Amino acid sequence: MIISKKNQVIEGYVYMLSNKNKTVLYSSATKYLKERIGLHIEGKATKFTKIYSVNELLYFEKYTNFHDAFKRENN
């Protein structure tokens, strides 16, 4: 279990996004889901998601430990 300097467990998320027509699928992991989705909507998250207008959240999973979320992303 990962604990921050303030003795708090750091949560993590795995999420999937698509574009308006549901023709592109993008998955990733993050510690800060709300902020990360905001960056995708603004077109500031990744070059791929900006090019393909991938900004609609389809699915997410929450983990109590962000390392578990990043492991899940790669499975």
N, C-alpha and C positions, 0 to 999 in steps of 0.2 A: 504494500500500500504506500502510495506517495503522499507525503504530508508537506504542506507549504511551511514557510518560515513562521507563520502565525499558527502552526499546529492544526491546520485545516486540510482535510482530504481534497485533492484536486480532481474534480470530475472531468469526464470527457464524453464526447459525442461522436457517433458515426452518422453520416447523413447522406442522402441521395437527392440530387436535383435533376431537373429536366428543363427543356425549353417549352415554349408555348404549345408547339405541335407534338410534343412528346416523342421527338425523333432522335434526341441525344440524351444519354444518361451519364451522369457524373457522380462519383462517390468520393468521400473524403472523411477525415477525422479532425476534430478540433477540441480545444478546451473551452471555447467561448462560442456557442452555437448562434445565439442571437446576433452577436456582432459580426460573425463570419457570414451569415446569411445576408445581413445588411450590405456587406462588401460585395457579395455576388449580385445583389439587386442593383447596386450602383455601378457595376461593371469594373470594380477595383480589386477583385479577389485574385483571379488568375487570367492569364491570356486566353486559355482555352474557353473558359466560361464566358468571357467577354465576346470572343469571336462568334460563338454559337448561341449567344443570348440565353445561357443556362442560368436561370434565376428562380425557378419554382421548386419549392421544397416538396418532395414526394414522401419522404420517410426519414425518421431518425431513431436512434437508440441511445439511451443515456447509460453511462457507466460510472460507478463510484470512483474508479481509478482511470485516469486518462491513458495510462499505458495499455490497459485492456481495450480501450476504444481503438487505439492505433493498431493493436494486434488484430482486432476484428476487421478493420479496414482491409488488411492484407490477406484475409482468408476468403 
